[in-house]
């Protein structure tokens, strides 16, 4: 069957209430679709107008009032207010029957009040959305918050994706819509949800985002990214020297002890140093190669030079957080490098396996955050190109 593309738009209210992680966890753990793109967007008035008009034309026979309800919501809640745009999270999924599967997990809109007992929590809207009508006039909606927006048919999805592609193609990947009273106190930090979170569909990435939400920081940028060999080599370059310094003497000593036990001979300190400078260094370099392979999916020595900048074979998620003391707050929730030494309740203690497969990276200083953001190109996002290629293929 044909693979299709569809989307979920997490509303500004859901994003502002830090429910993003819960929504992402639900989407990833209950679908056999692939998350191929993610972008934090801040719609302008022109986009909101066009999107609302498009939604009004997309009438669902099962709920004919729904199109107008959603369109009115978009006009009233996605548009800028008081001169400031509002963040929404755009999630792009690919797979067989993508639109229907996303629609089912997001949940239907209901035109009537339902009792608390009748809400099961099965869908995203069951958990996070509200639709309240006036008891005196059931046709009048008193309050409506859908939590997420997603098209009800593939034809609607394709039409909406064309609109989104045209908008996000010219938009920055980092949403800068906040004016802080003390801007000098504001930091940005980088978080990477590593490839071990994406081996199979699970709630892990969403749960980790939810854990980071306890910091009170704002996500201003997000993308699905495949780290290239070149990026991984540059990103972890400082680690290579540290590995040589720390590991070479340890494994030089171990090599000396093994040789002494095997050949029943006592080796000199000079021999131990020679083993450290040779075998120990090679071991450290191999460990560095394993880190690069873990992040990119390919051993650096196995990659032709001309392919060094190609997207890697495994994916991760890149997030940029903003707020006061952002670096320290994120690292406190993340926990130390070794998951076995991490405190209970930290991300690495909950989800990490060892010092390499430790589920996430977070910058250790504002300066390194800026440097690392440059390496993984946080200003760039591939969502627009993915949509463009998909729609071109369908023509």
N, C-alpha and C positions, 0 to 999 in steps of 0.2 A: 504493500500500500504506500501511497505517496506521503512523504513527510511534509508537514505544513508548519507555518510559523504563526504564533499568536502572542498576546501580551497580557500582563496584569499591571494596572496602574494603582499603586498604593497611594491613597489620598493624603493631602496635607495634614488632615487631622490625625490620621493613623500614624504618620511619620512623626508628627509633633508629640504624640503621646507615647513615643518609643515602643510602638507595637510592631515595628518593622520586622524584628527578629522572629516573633511569633508567626507572622504571616509567611515569611520565607520558610520557616521550619515546616509549616503545614504544606506549603506548595511542594517542597523538595522531598518530603517523606512519603507523600501519598500519590505521587504521579510517576509515570515511567517516561516523562518528558525530560529533555535536556535543557538546563538553563544556559543559554548561549550569550546572553547579554544582560547588562544591568547598568542603569544610568540614573543619577539623581538629576531631575530637571526642575526648572522653575518657569512654568508657562507664562507667556505674556498675554496681553489682552486680545491680540489678533488671533493667536493660536486657540485661546479659550473660546472665542466667538465661532471660529471655524469648526472646532471640535463639537461644541454644543449643537450647531446646526446640522452637522453630520449625524450626531446621535439622534436628533429628532426625526431624521428620515429613516432610521433603522428600527422600525416597529416590530416588536415581538408579538406574534399572534397569541402566544400564551399569556401575555400580560401587556395589552395594548397601551396601558397608561404608563408603563415602565420607561419608555423612551423619553417622554416628556419629563418625567420625574428625574431621570438621570441627567438630562440636558439642563434642566433648571439648576440641579445641584452643581454641575460643572461651572455654569455661569456665576453662581453665587459663591463658590468655595475654591475653585482653582484659579480664578482671576486675581491679579494683584489687588491689594487693598492698602490704603494709606501710603501709597507710593512704593510698596514693597511686594516683590513676587514671593510665592510660597513654594516650598519644596514638595515634590512628589517623586516617588520612586517608580521608575519604568523598568519592568522585568520582561525579558524576551525569552520565550520558550519554543523549542522545536521538537517535533515528533509526529507520530501518526495520530490523526484526529486531535491535534493540539487544542483547537478552539473549544470543542465540546468538553474535553477533559478539564480544561481550566475553568470553563463555565460551571461545570458540576461541582468542583471543589470550592470555588468561590461562593456558590450558592445563589438561589433565586431571590428576586425581590418580591415581597409580599404586600399586597394592597390592603391587607386587613391587620388589625392588632392580633397578636397571638399571645396566649397566656404564657407565663414564665414556664409552666410545666410542659408546654408543648415545644419548647426550644431545646434541641438536643446537643448543640455544640458541634455537630458533625461537620458543618461547612465553616469557611472563614467568616461569612456574614452572620451565621448563627452566633459565633463567638464575639465578633468585634463590631457588627453593624447594628443600627437602630432604625426602625421605621414606626413612628407613632402617629396615629390618626386621631382626629377629633371625635370623641364618642358621640357628640351630637350630630356630626356630619361626616360619615365615613369616607366621603370623597375628598375631604380636606386633610392634608398631611400637616401635622403639627411640628414634627421633627424628623429629619432624615439624614442619616450618615451611613453610606454604603460600605465604608472601610476600604473597598477595592473596586476598581472598574475593569471589566473585561467584556469583549464582544460575545454575542450569543450565536453567531454563525461565522463560517469561514469567509463568506463574502463580505460581511461587516468588518471582520478582522483585517482583510486585505485593504479595504478602503481606509480604515483607520490608520493602518501601518503606513500607508502612503503619506498621510497627513503628518504622522509622527516623524517619519524620515525627513521630510522637508524642514520640519522645525528643529530637530536635534542636530541636523547636519551643521547648522550655524551656531549652535549653543556651546558654551564652555562646559567641560566635564566637572569643574568645581563650581558649586553654587555659592556665590558671595552675595547674600541678601540680608545680612545682619549688620547692624551698626551697634558696636559695643561701647558702653560708657567709659571703659578703660582698655582701649585697644592694645596698649603695650603689655597687658596681662594675658593676652590671647595667644595660644600656641596651636600649631597644627601637628598632627602626628600620623604616621603611616601604619596601617595594619594590613598584613597579608594572611588570609586564611589559606593554609598550605595545601598541596595536592592530596594529602592523606584524607582530607575532608570530602574529596570528590570522587573517590574510587567507585562509589555506588550512591544511589539516591538515599539520603537520610536527613534527619532533622538537625544534624550537627552544625552546619553553617549558620542556620537560623538561630539555634540555641546559643551559639557563641556570640552572635550579634546581640541577642537579648541580654546575655551576661555583661557585655560591654555597655549596654544602655544604662546600667546602674551608675555609671560615671556622670551622667547628666550632660555628656558632650553631644554635639551635633554631628551627624554624618553629612559632610558637604560634597563628597565625591565617592563614587563606587564604580567598579567595572569588573567584568570577567576577563581574566588575562592569562595568556599562555607565555610564561617567561622563556625567552630565548636563551641559548647557551651564552651568548655575548652578555646579556643582561645578568645572568646568574654569576658569571665569572667576575663581572664588575661589582655586583651587589655584595658578594661574599669575599672579595679580594682581601679585606682586612683579616678575615678568619684564617686565611691560608698561613700567614706568618705566625699567628697565635698557635695554630695546630703544630707547626714545626717546632716552635719553642717549647710547647707543653708535652707533645706526644713523642718527639724524637728521643729525648733522654729516657723516657719510660720504656719504650719498646726497644731501644738499644740495650738497656739493662736486662729486659726479658730475654732478648736474643742471646745475650752473654750467658744468662743462667741456663737456658736450654742447651746451648752448646757445651757448657761445662758438665751438665748432667748426662748428655749423650756421649761425650768423648772422655769423661772422667779426667778433666784437665782444669786447672785454675788459670783463667785469662786475666790479663793485666788491665789496668784502668785505661791505658792507651788503646787497647783492643775494644774496650767498651765504648770509648769515645768514637772510634772508627765505625763501630756498628751503629751508634747513634747518628753519625753524620751520613751514613749510607742507608742501611735498612730502616732506621728510625725516621729519617727524612722521607724516604720513599713511602713508608707507611702513612705518614702525615699527609703527603700529597695524595695518596689513594683515598684517604678519608675526605679530603677536600673534593676530590672527584665524585665521591658518593653524594656529597651535599648538592653539588651542581646537578648530578643526575636526578636526585630526589626532587629538586625544584623544577627542572626542565624536562625530565623524562629521558635524557640522553647523556651518556658519558662524554665529556668534552673531547677526549682523545679519539672518539669514534665519529665525531662530527666534522665533515669537510669544512674548510675555512669559508667557502662561499655560502654555506648554510648556517653559519653561526648566528646570524640575525633573524633567521626564520622563527616563527612562533614555535614554542616547545610542544612536546607530545602530551603534556599533562596540563591541567588548568588549575588556577587558583582564583581567589577573589581579592581585589585590592580595594581598601577603604581608606578614606581620609577623614579623620575626626578633628573637630575644632572646639576650642574652649579654654578656660583657665586651667593651667597645669595639666594640659592634655597628655603630655608624655608620661608623667608620673602616674596619673589616674589610670591610663590604659595598662601600663606595666604592672600596677598593683593588682588589677583584675586578671591579667594574663598569668602572672606567676613566674618564678625563675625558670631558667633554661631546662633544667632537669626536672621532669614531671614528678619524679619520686621524691624530690625535695620541696615541691611546691605545696603551699598550704591548702587545706581543704576549702573548696568553694572557688578556687581559681580555675581558669580555663584549662591550663596545662595539666593540673591535677585531675580534672574531670575527663579530659579527652586525649592527653598526650601519652606517648608510649616510651620514648627515650629522648636523649638530648637532640637527636636529629628529627625524629618523627614526633615533634612536640606541638603540632596542630596549628600554630600561628606565630607570626613574627610581629614585633612592634618596635618602632624606633626607640633608641635609648637617649636621644637628645633632640632638641629642636633643629640643631645644625645637621645631624645625621638624617633626621626626617626629611629635611629639604633635599639633601643629597640623594637619598633613596627614592624620593618621589620623582626626581629627575631621571633616575635609571629606569624605573618602570613606567615612565611617561604618564603620570596621573592626569595630565592635561588632555590626553587623547582617549577616545573611546570608539570602539568598533561597531556600536549598535546601528548607526546609520548605514554603514557599509553592508552589514548583514541583511538589513531590510531591503536595501537597494538591490543586492544580488538576488534575493529571494523573489522580489516582485518582477525583476527582469526575466528570471527563469520562467515565470508563470505567463508571460506575455506570449 
